[in-house]
Amino acid sequence: MSYPIEGSCQCGGVKYRLLEAPQMVVACHCKECQKLSTSAFSITAMVKASGIIFEGEMLEWIRPADSGNISAARFCPSCGNRIYHFNPAEPDVIKLKPSNLSDTSIINPTAHLWVSEKQDWYDIPDGVKVFEKQP
């Protein structure tokens, strides 16, 4: 894999460059991520904030997480495409939504979270870490 990798929202109003490999890629099966993705789970690439450069206006949405932390999200105000999540208490970590990268080959989850809320019809691949809730 060669970096940087470019990414953008659906309308192109928000663009970014991922400068280095994610620290990990996870699939979250919680009900909130199912709502977000309108699918069985949501994919997140954990990246260093210093390893990504954003361009374009983004809006922010915030909600309390089950852990008591804040789950904040940034998204394009034109197309609504979610770009990343973050916890304001951990400013060095970006939880990138990597499906909007130009090269999606990095999307290979090594862990599945919140499998206690997983859709029954989805089978988790062998060889990945599995967590009933948030590790």
C-alpha positions as CSV (number, residue, x, y, z in Angstrom):
1,M,0.0,0.0,0.0
2,S,1.3,3.4,-1.0
3,Y,0.4,6.6,0.9
4,P,-1.0,9.2,0.8
5,I,-4.4,7.9,-0.2
6,E,-7.1,10.5,-1.1
7,G,-10.6,10.4,0.0
8,S,-13.7,12.6,-0.3
9,C,-17.4,12.8,0.4
10,Q,-20.0,11.9,-2.2
11,C,-20.2,15.5,-3.6
12,G,-16.5,16.3,-3.3
13,G,-17.1,19.3,-0.9
14,V,-14.8,17.6,1.7
15,K,-11.5,16.1,0.6
16,Y,-8.7,14.5,2.6
17,R,-5.4,12.9,2.4
18,L,-4.5,9.9,4.6
19,L,-0.8,10.1,5.0
20,E,-0.1,6.8,6.8
21,A,-1.6,3.4,7.5
22,P,-4.4,3.2,10.1
23,Q,-3.5,1.9,13.5
24,M,-6.4,-0.6,13.1
25,V,-9.6,-1.1,11.2
26,V,-12.7,-2.4,13.0
27,A,-16.3,-3.3,12.3
28,C,-18.8,-2.1,14.8
29,H,-22.1,-3.9,15.1
30,C,-23.8,-1.6,17.7
31,K,-27.3,-0.3,16.9
32,E,-26.0,3.2,16.5
33,C,-23.5,2.1,13.8
34,Q,-26.2,0.1,12.1
35,K,-28.3,3.3,11.9
36,L,-25.3,5.3,10.7
37,S,-24.4,2.8,7.9
38,T,-27.9,1.7,7.1
39,S,-26.4,-1.8,7.1
40,A,-25.3,-4.5,9.5
41,F,-22.2,-2.7,10.8
42,S,-20.0,0.4,10.3
43,I,-16.3,0.3,9.3
44,T,-13.9,2.6,11.2
45,A,-10.1,3.1,10.6
46,M,-8.3,4.4,13.6
47,V,-5.8,6.9,12.5
48,K,-3.5,9.5,14.1
49,A,-4.8,13.0,13.8
50,S,-1.4,14.1,12.6
51,G,-1.6,11.5,9.8
52,I,-4.5,13.0,7.9
53,I,-5.2,16.4,6.2
54,F,-8.8,17.6,5.6
55,E,-10.0,20.3,3.2
56,G,-13.5,21.7,3.0
57,E,-16.3,22.7,5.4
58,M,-17.7,20.1,7.8
59,L,-20.5,20.2,10.3
60,E,-20.4,18.5,13.7
61,W,-22.9,16.2,15.5
62,I,-22.3,15.1,19.1
63,R,-24.0,12.4,21.3
64,P,-23.1,10.7,24.6
65,A,-21.8,7.2,24.2
66,D,-22.7,4.2,26.5
67,S,-19.2,4.5,28.0
68,G,-19.9,8.0,29.2
69,N,-17.5,9.5,26.6
70,I,-18.6,11.9,23.9
71,S,-19.0,10.5,20.4
72,A,-18.6,13.4,18.0
73,A,-18.9,13.2,14.2
74,R,-17.9,15.5,11.3
75,F,-19.8,15.3,8.0
76,C,-20.3,17.2,4.8
77,P,-23.0,19.9,5.0
78,S,-23.9,19.4,1.4
79,C,-24.3,15.7,0.9
80,G,-24.4,14.6,4.5
81,N,-21.6,12.0,4.0
82,R,-20.0,11.1,7.4
83,I,-16.3,11.6,7.2
84,Y,-15.0,10.8,10.7
85,H,-15.8,10.4,14.4
86,F,-13.8,11.5,17.4
87,N,-13.8,11.8,21.1
88,P,-13.0,15.4,22.2
89,A,-11.1,14.0,25.2
90,E,-8.7,12.1,22.7
91,P,-7.8,14.7,20.2
92,D,-4.9,12.7,18.7
93,V,-7.2,9.9,17.4
94,I,-9.5,10.2,14.3
95,K,-12.0,7.4,13.7
96,L,-12.1,7.7,9.9
97,K,-15.0,6.3,7.9
98,P,-12.8,4.8,5.2
99,S,-15.4,3.7,2.6
100,N,-14.9,7.1,0.9
101,L,-11.2,6.5,0.2
102,S,-10.1,6.3,-3.4
103,D,-8.3,3.0,-2.6
104,T,-10.4,0.9,-0.2
105,S,-8.0,-2.0,0.1
106,I,-7.2,-1.0,3.6
107,I,-10.7,-1.9,4.7
108,N,-10.0,-5.3,6.2
109,P,-11.3,-5.3,9.8
110,T,-9.2,-7.2,12.3
111,A,-11.7,-6.8,15.1
112,H,-15.5,-6.8,15.4
113,L,-17.0,-4.8,18.3
114,W,-20.5,-4.9,19.9
115,V,-21.2,-8.3,18.5
116,S,-23.9,-8.6,21.2
117,E,-26.0,-6.4,18.9
118,K,-24.9,-8.0,15.6
119,Q,-27.4,-9.0,13.0
120,D,-28.1,-12.7,13.2
121,W,-27.6,-13.3,9.5
122,Y,-24.1,-11.9,9.4
123,D,-21.2,-14.4,10.1
124,I,-18.0,-12.9,11.4
125,P,-14.9,-14.2,9.6
126,D,-12.5,-16.6,11.3
127,G,-9.3,-15.2,12.7
128,V,-10.5,-11.8,13.8
129,K,-10.8,-10.4,17.4
130,V,-14.4,-10.4,18.7
131,F,-15.7,-8.2,21.5
132,E,-19.2,-8.4,22.9
133,K,-19.2,-4.7,23.6
134,Q,-16.6,-1.9,23.5
135,P,-13.1,-3.2,24.5
